[in-house]
C-alpha cells in the first residue's frame, strides 16, 4: 500500500493503480463501507486500464488499517456498518483531500484530478467537490447528500450524481429534495436509474443491474474525459491490433488456447441471434475448442465494411461469407449442411479491459441466413436473403422492395 500524509499528521494507506502510459489524469476512487476490498481494487484497476492514475485511500485506517470486508457476509456487513457509524465524516473528507493533493503531486499524474465515489464514497465525493476543489467529481448512490445541500454553494467544479430510484438508503423524499435543489444547478448533474436499487453498479452484489451499471459507467467515463482532458479514458492500447490478433487465432491459426490468451479471465462472448458463446475461460475454452473454431467452414471469409474505435470499444462491420459444408453449432445448431453459399452482414462490438478483450457482442441477420439456406420462405415473409449483404456494399440496390410487395398484395 502507498502511504499518504494526512492533514493531522498521520500516515494513511492507499491503493495505487498506475496506467500503462504516464503522465495521466488523476482519479481518487472513494470506497464503499467495506474498505479497500477486492471490489474497490478492481474498480481502481479498471480506471487505470482506461488511462487514469488512480489512488484509493483507506478511510478506515484509524479504526482498522487495511480492513477488507465481504459485502456478501452478514458478519462483515455488520462490522462495516459499525465502522461507518464511528467514522468522522469531516476527517474522512479531509483524508480524501489529502489523497487528492498527493495525486496532483505524483509523477504519474499530469495535473487534473477528479474523484469517483460509491455509497459512502458517493457522498464524500460530493463533499470533496465542495471543500477541496477537484477538477470534477462523480458520486454513485451517495447516502445523505440531501442533508448537505447547503454545501453546494461552495462547489466550483462539475459534479455528476447517479441516483437509484429504489434506493432504500436514499428514498423517494430524499431524491425529490435532491432534484429540487439540483435540477437547475449549473454544476451538479443528476442521473436517474428508476428501476435500480442501492449499489446497482456493484458487480456480484444482490442488486447489481448490468445494463444500468454499464450506462452509468459510460456516462461517468464521458464526464471524466470531458473535464479531465481528452487524453483521459484512453489507455493508449492499440485495440485494432488486439482484435486482429484475436481474430487471427480464431480463423487463421485456429488455436483456441492462443485465442483465450487474448481475453481477460472473466470474458464473455454472446452471439446475439443464437445465444451461443460463454462466460469465463472455462466455458469459452469448451465453446471455442468444440463448437466454434472446428466448425468454421474452410472457405470462410470476411469483407471489412467499417470500423469504429472508442475509449474502450471497437465496432467492426463486415460481410461474413461461407459455404455451409459442415455443421455450425454456433450459428446453425441442429441444421445439417446444405452446401449453399451464404453472405450476411455481421457486426462485432468488442469491449476491452486494459490490453485484453473483455467481451464480444456479435450480431447478424439470422433470417437472411435461413433464406439463403432455403430454410425460410422469403416470398411470404418480410425477410430478405443475400441482398442484405449486397446492399451494405452497394447502395444503388433498390430500397423498399418488401414495402412495394406489401402494397401490391393489399390491392
C-alpha positions as CSV (number, residue, x, y, z in Angstrom):
1,X,0.0,0.0,0.0
2,X,1.1,3.6,-0.7
3,X,1.3,5.8,2.3
4,X,-0.2,9.3,2.3
5,X,0.4,12.0,4.9
6,X,-3.0,13.2,6.3
7,X,-3.8,16.8,7.4
8,X,-3.5,15.7,11.1
9,X,0.0,14.3,10.5
10,X,-0.9,10.6,10.3
11,X,0.1,8.0,7.7
12,X,-2.8,6.7,5.7
13,X,-2.6,3.6,3.4
14,X,-3.9,3.8,-0.1
15,X,-4.1,1.5,-3.1
16,X,-2.4,3.0,-6.1
17,X,-3.1,1.8,-9.7
18,X,-0.9,3.1,-12.4
19,X,-1.9,3.5,-16.1
20,X,0.3,2.0,-18.8
21,X,1.1,5.5,-20.1
22,X,2.2,8.4,-17.9
23,X,1.7,11.2,-17.0
24,X,-2.0,10.8,-17.0
25,X,-5.1,12.5,-15.5
26,X,-5.6,11.5,-11.9
27,X,-8.6,9.9,-10.2
28,X,-9.4,9.5,-6.5
29,X,-11.6,6.4,-6.1
30,X,-13.5,6.7,-2.8
31,X,-14.5,3.5,-1.1
32,X,-17.8,1.9,0.0
33,X,-18.2,0.9,3.6
34,X,-16.4,-2.4,3.1
35,X,-12.8,-1.0,3.0
36,X,-10.3,-1.3,0.2
37,X,-11.5,-4.8,-0.7
38,X,-11.3,-6.6,-4.0
39,X,-14.3,-4.7,-5.4
40,X,-12.6,-1.4,-4.9
41,X,-9.2,-2.6,-6.2
42,X,-10.9,-4.0,-9.3
43,X,-12.7,-0.6,-9.8
44,X,-9.3,1.2,-9.4
45,X,-7.6,-1.2,-11.8
46,X,-10.4,-0.7,-14.3
47,X,-9.9,3.1,-14.3
48,X,-6.1,2.7,-14.6
49,X,-6.7,0.5,-17.6
50,X,-8.6,3.3,-19.2
51,X,-5.7,5.7,-18.7
52,X,-6.0,7.2,-15.3
53,X,-3.5,7.4,-12.4
54,X,-5.7,6.1,-9.6
55,X,-5.5,6.4,-5.8
56,X,-8.0,4.7,-3.4
57,X,-7.4,5.9,0.2
58,X,-8.1,3.6,3.2
59,X,-10.6,5.8,5.0
60,X,-11.0,3.3,7.9
61,X,-7.3,3.2,8.8
62,X,-7.9,5.0,12.1
63,X,-10.1,2.1,13.2
64,X,-8.5,-0.9,11.5
65,X,-5.9,-0.3,8.8
66,X,-6.2,-2.4,5.7
67,X,-9.5,-3.9,6.6
68,X,-11.2,-5.8,3.8
69,X,-14.9,-6.8,4.3
70,X,-17.1,-9.1,2.2
71,X,-20.4,-7.4,1.3
72,X,-22.0,-10.9,1.0
73,X,-21.1,-12.0,4.5
74,X,-23.6,-10.9,7.2
75,X,-21.0,-10.6,9.9
76,X,-18.8,-8.4,7.7
77,X,-21.8,-6.3,6.7
78,X,-22.5,-5.6,10.4
79,X,-18.8,-4.8,11.0
80,X,-18.9,-2.4,8.1
81,X,-21.9,-0.6,9.5
82,X,-20.2,-0.4,12.9
83,X,-17.1,1.2,11.5
84,X,-19.2,3.5,9.3
85,X,-21.2,4.7,12.4
86,X,-17.9,5.7,14.1
87,X,-16.4,7.4,11.1
88,X,-15.7,11.1,11.5
89,X,-17.1,12.4,8.2
90,X,-15.3,15.7,8.1
91,X,-12.0,13.9,8.8
92,X,-12.8,11.4,6.0
93,X,-13.4,14.3,3.6
94,X,-10.1,15.8,4.7
95,X,-8.4,12.4,4.1
96,X,-9.8,12.3,0.6
97,X,-8.4,15.9,0.1
98,X,-5.0,14.6,1.2
99,X,-5.2,11.8,-1.4
100,X,-6.2,14.5,-4.0
101,X,-3.2,16.6,-3.1
102,X,-0.9,13.5,-3.1
103,X,-2.1,12.5,-6.6
104,X,-1.7,16.0,-8.0
105,X,2.0,16.0,-7.0
106,X,2.6,12.4,-8.2
107,X,4.9,11.9,-11.1
108,X,2.3,9.7,-12.8
109,X,-0.2,12.5,-12.8
110,X,-0.3,15.2,-15.5
111,X,-2.2,17.7,-13.3
112,X,-6.0,17.5,-13.4
113,X,-7.6,15.1,-10.8
114,X,-11.2,14.0,-10.4
115,X,-13.0,11.8,-7.9
116,X,-15.4,8.9,-8.1
117,X,-17.1,7.6,-5.0
118,X,-19.5,4.8,-4.2
119,X,-22.1,4.6,-1.4
120,X,-20.3,6.3,1.5
121,X,-17.8,7.4,-1.1
122,X,-20.6,8.9,-3.2
123,X,-21.4,11.5,-0.5
124,X,-17.7,12.0,0.2
125,X,-17.1,12.8,-3.5
126,X,-19.8,15.4,-3.3
127,X,-18.3,16.9,-0.1
128,X,-14.8,16.8,-1.6
129,X,-16.1,18.9,-4.5
130,X,-17.5,21.4,-2.1
131,X,-14.4,21.6,0.2
132,X,-11.2,20.6,-1.8
133,X,-11.7,21.7,-5.4
134,X,-11.1,18.6,-7.5
135,X,-11.4,19.1,-11.2
136,X,-14.7,17.1,-11.2
137,X,-16.5,14.6,-9.0
138,X,-18.9,11.6,-9.5
139,X,-21.0,10.1,-6.8
140,X,-22.7,6.7,-7.1
141,X,-25.8,6.3,-4.9
142,X,-24.4,8.6,-2.2
143,X,-26.1,8.3,1.2
144,X,-27.1,11.5,3.0
145,X,-26.3,14.1,0.3
146,X,-29.8,15.5,0.8
147,X,-28.7,16.6,4.3
148,X,-25.7,18.5,2.9
149,X,-27.3,20.5,0.1
150,X,-26.2,23.8,1.6
151,X,-22.6,22.7,0.8
152,X,-23.4,23.1,-2.9
153,X,-22.8,26.9,-2.7
154,X,-19.1,26.1,-2.4
155,X,-18.9,23.7,-5.4
156,X,-16.9,25.2,-8.3
157,X,-16.3,22.0,-10.3
158,X,-18.7,19.8,-12.3
159,X,-20.4,17.1,-10.3
160,X,-22.4,14.1,-11.5
161,X,-24.6,12.1,-9.1
162,X,-26.1,8.7,-10.0
163,X,-29.4,8.0,-8.2
164,X,-31.0,4.6,-7.8
165,X,-34.8,5.0,-7.9
166,X,-35.4,2.2,-5.4
167,X,-32.5,3.0,-3.1
168,X,-33.6,2.2,0.4
169,X,-30.8,4.4,1.8
170,X,-31.9,7.4,-0.3
171,X,-35.7,7.0,-0.5
172,X,-38.1,9.0,-2.7
173,X,-38.4,12.1,-0.4
174,X,-34.6,12.4,-0.3
175,X,-34.3,12.1,-4.1
176,X,-37.1,14.7,-4.5
177,X,-35.1,17.0,-2.3
178,X,-32.0,16.5,-4.5
179,X,-33.9,17.1,-7.7
180,X,-35.5,20.3,-6.2
181,X,-32.0,21.6,-5.3
182,X,-30.0,20.5,-8.4
183,X,-32.3,20.2,-11.4
184,X,-31.4,23.8,-12.4
185,X,-27.9,23.8,-10.8
186,X,-25.2,24.9,-13.2
187,X,-22.6,22.5,-11.9
188,X,-24.4,19.5,-10.4
189,X,-26.0,16.9,-12.8
190,X,-28.3,14.1,-11.6
191,X,-28.7,10.8,-13.5
192,X,-31.7,8.7,-12.5
193,X,-32.0,4.9,-12.7
194,X,-35.6,4.4,-11.7
195,X,-35.7,0.6,-11.6
196,X,-32.5,0.2,-9.7
197,X,-31.7,-0.4,-6.0
198,X,-28.8,0.7,-3.9
199,X,-25.4,-0.5,-5.2
200,X,-26.7,-1.4,-8.6
201,X,-23.2,-0.9,-10.0
202,X,-21.5,-3.3,-7.6
203,X,-20.6,-6.4,-9.6
204,X,-21.6,-9.6,-7.8
205,X,-24.0,-7.7,-5.5
206,X,-27.5,-8.6,-4.7
207,X,-28.9,-5.6,-6.6
208,X,-26.4,-5.5,-9.4
209,X,-28.0,-4.3,-12.6
210,X,-25.6,-4.9,-15.5
211,X,-27.4,-2.7,-18.0
212,X,-27.7,0.3,-15.7
213,X,-24.2,-0.2,-14.4
214,X,-22.9,-0.1,-18.0
215,X,-24.9,3.0,-18.8
216,X,-23.7,4.8,-15.6
217,X,-20.1,3.7,-16.4
218,X,-20.3,5.2,-19.9
219,X,-21.7,8.4,-18.6
220,X,-19.0,8.6,-15.9
221,X,-16.2,8.0,-18.4
222,X,-17.5,10.6,-20.8
223,X,-17.9,13.0,-17.9
224,X,-14.3,12.4,-16.7
225,X,-12.9,12.7,-20.2
226,X,-14.7,16.0,-20.8
227,X,-13.5,17.5,-17.5
228,X,-10.0,16.0,-17.1
229,X,-9.0,16.4,-20.7
230,X,-9.4,14.4,-23.9
231,X,-6.4,12.2,-23.0
232,X,-8.4,10.7,-20.2
233,X,-10.1,7.3,-20.6
234,X,-7.6,6.3,-23.2
235,X,-5.2,3.6,-22.3
236,X,-3.1,4.1,-25.4
237,X,-3.6,0.5,-26.3
238,X,-3.9,-0.4,-29.9
239,X,-7.4,-2.0,-29.8
240,X,-7.4,-2.7,-33.6
241,X,-4.2,-4.8,-33.3
242,X,-5.5,-6.7,-30.3
243,X,-8.8,-7.5,-32.1
244,X,-7.0,-8.6,-35.3
245,X,-4.6,-10.8,-33.2
246,X,-7.7,-12.4,-31.6
247,X,-9.4,-13.0,-35.0
248,X,-6.2,-14.4,-36.5
249,X,-6.1,-17.2,-33.8
250,X,-9.8,-17.9,-34.5
251,X,-9.8,-18.0,-38.3
252,X,-6.2,-18.5,-39.5
253,X,-4.2,-20.5,-37.0
254,X,-7.4,-21.9,-35.4
255,X,-5.8,-22.2,-32.0
256,X,-8.3,-21.9,-29.2
257,X,-5.6,-21.7,-26.5
258,X,-4.0,-18.6,-28.1
259,X,-7.5,-17.2,-28.7
260,X,-8.2,-17.4,-24.9
261,X,-4.9,-15.8,-24.1
262,X,-6.1,-12.6,-25.7
263,X,-9.0,-12.4,-23.3
264,X,-9.5,-11.5,-19.6
265,X,-10.3,-14.4,-17.2
266,X,-14.0,-13.4,-16.9
267,X,-14.5,-12.6,-20.6
268,X,-17.7,-13.5,-22.3
269,X,-18.9,-14.0,-25.8
270,X,-22.5,-13.6,-26.9
271,X,-23.7,-14.4,-30.4
272,X,-26.9,-12.5,-30.1
273,X,-29.2,-14.3,-32.7
274,X,-28.5,-17.8,-31.3
275,X,-27.3,-17.1,-27.7
276,X,-24.2,-19.2,-28.2
277,X,-20.8,-18.4,-26.6
278,X,-19.9,-18.5,-23.0
279,X,-18.8,-16.7,-19.8
280,X,-15.4,-17.2,-18.4
281,X,-12.4,-19.0,-19.8
282,X,-13.7,-22.5,-18.8
283,X,-16.9,-22.1,-20.8
284,X,-15.2,-20.3,-23.6
285,X,-12.5,-22.9,-23.8
286,X,-15.2,-25.6,-24.3
287,X,-17.0,-23.4,-26.8
288,X,-14.0,-22.4,-28.9
289,X,-12.4,-25.8,-28.9
290,X,-15.5,-27.8,-29.8
291,X,-18.3,-25.6,-31.2
292,X,-16.7,-22.6,-32.9
293,X,-13.2,-23.0,-34.3
294,X,-13.5,-26.5,-35.7
295,X,-17.0,-25.8,-37.0
296,X,-15.9,-22.9,-39.2
297,X,-16.3,-23.7,-42.9
298,X,-12.9,-23.9,-44.7
299,X,-13.9,-21.2,-47.2
300,X,-15.0,-18.7,-44.6
301,X,-14.0,-15.1,-45.5
302,X,-14.8,-11.7,-44.1
303,X,-15.1,-8.5,-46.1
304,X,-14.5,-5.4,-43.9
305,X,-17.1,-2.6,-44.3
306,X,-16.3,-0.1,-41.4
307,X,-14.5,0.1,-38.1
308,X,-15.1,2.5,-35.2
309,X,-12.8,2.6,-32.2
310,X,-13.8,4.3,-29.0
311,X,-12.3,4.7,-25.5
312,X,-12.6,1.0,-24.6
313,X,-14.6,-0.5,-27.5
314,X,-14.2,-1.4,-31.2
315,X,-17.1,-1.9,-33.6
316,X,-16.4,-3.9,-36.7
317,X,-18.9,-4.1,-39.5
318,X,-18.3,-6.7,-42.1
319,X,-19.8,-9.2,-44.6
320,X,-19.4,-12.7,-43.4
321,X,-19.2,-15.3,-46.2
322,X,-19.1,-19.1,-46.1
323,X,-20.4,-22.2,-47.8
324,X,-22.5,-24.4,-45.5
325,X,-20.5,-27.6,-45.9
326,X,-20.2,-28.6,-42.2
327,X,-22.3,-28.3,-39.1
328,X,-22.1,-24.9,-37.4
329,X,-23.4,-25.2,-33.9
330,X,-22.5,-21.6,-33.0
331,X,-24.6,-20.2,-35.9
332,X,-27.0,-23.0,-37.1
333,X,-27.3,-25.6,-34.2
334,X,-29.2,-28.7,-35.3
335,X,-29.0,-27.8,-39.1
336,X,-27.3,-30.4,-41.3
337,X,-25.0,-29.0,-44.0
338,X,-26.9,-27.7,-47.0
339,X,-24.0,-27.0,-49.3
340,X,-25.3,-23.5,-50.0
341,X,-23.4,-20.2,-50.1
342,X,-24.2,-17.5,-47.5
343,X,-23.2,-13.9,-47.3
344,X,-24.6,-11.9,-44.4
345,X,-23.8,-8.6,-42.7
346,X,-22.2,-9.1,-39.3
347,X,-21.3,-6.6,-36.6
348,X,-18.9,-7.3,-33.7
349,X,-18.9,-5.0,-30.7
350,X,-15.8,-5.7,-28.7
351,X,-15.1,-4.3,-25.2
352,X,-11.5,-4.2,-23.9
353,X,-10.2,-4.1,-20.4
354,X,-6.6,-3.0,-20.4
355,X,-4.8,-4.9,-23.2
356,X,-7.2,-7.8,-23.3
357,X,-10.7,-8.5,-24.7
358,X,-13.4,-8.4,-22.1
359,X,-16.5,-9.2,-24.1
360,X,-17.9,-9.6,-27.6
361,X,-21.4,-9.0,-28.8
362,X,-21.8,-10.4,-32.3
363,X,-24.9,-9.5,-34.3
364,X,-26.1,-10.8,-37.7
365,X,-29.5,-11.2,-39.5
366,X,-30.4,-14.8,-38.9
367,X,-33.4,-14.6,-41.2
368,X,-31.2,-13.7,-44.1
369,X,-29.0,-16.7,-43.4
370,X,-32.0,-19.0,-43.3
371,X,-33.4,-17.6,-46.5
372,X,-30.1,-18.3,-48.3
373,X,-30.1,-21.9,-46.9
374,X,-33.6,-22.5,-48.3
375,X,-35.0,-22.9,-44.8
376,X,-37.2,-19.8,-44.8
377,X,-39.6,-18.7,-47.5
378,X,-39.0,-15.1,-48.3
379,X,-41.9,-15.0,-50.8
380,X,-44.4,-14.8,-48.0
381,X,-42.4,-13.3,-45.1
382,X,-41.0,-9.8,-44.7
383,X,-37.4,-11.1,-44.9
384,X,-34.5,-10.8,-47.4
385,X,-31.7,-13.1,-48.4
386,X,-28.3,-12.2,-49.9
387,X,-29.5,-8.7,-50.8
388,X,-29.0,-7.7,-47.2
389,X,-25.2,-8.2,-47.7
390,X,-25.2,-6.8,-51.2
391,X,-26.9,-3.5,-50.3
392,X,-24.4,-2.9,-47.5
393,X,-21.7,-2.7,-50.2
394,X,-23.8,-1.2,-53.0
395,X,-26.4,1.4,-52.1
396,X,-27.7,1.5,-55.6
397,X,-29.6,-1.7,-54.9
398,X,-33.3,-0.6,-54.6
399,X,-34.8,0.1,-51.2
400,X,-38.3,-0.7,-50.0
401,X,-38.9,-3.9,-52.1
402,X,-40.7,-5.5,-49.3
403,X,-43.0,-2.4,-48.8
404,X,-43.7,-2.3,-52.6
405,X,-44.6,-6.0,-52.5
406,X,-46.9,-5.5,-49.5
407,X,-48.6,-2.6,-51.2
408,X,-49.3,-4.8,-54.3
409,X,-50.8,-7.5,-52.0
410,X,-53.1,-5.0,-50.4
411,X,-54.8,-4.2,-53.7
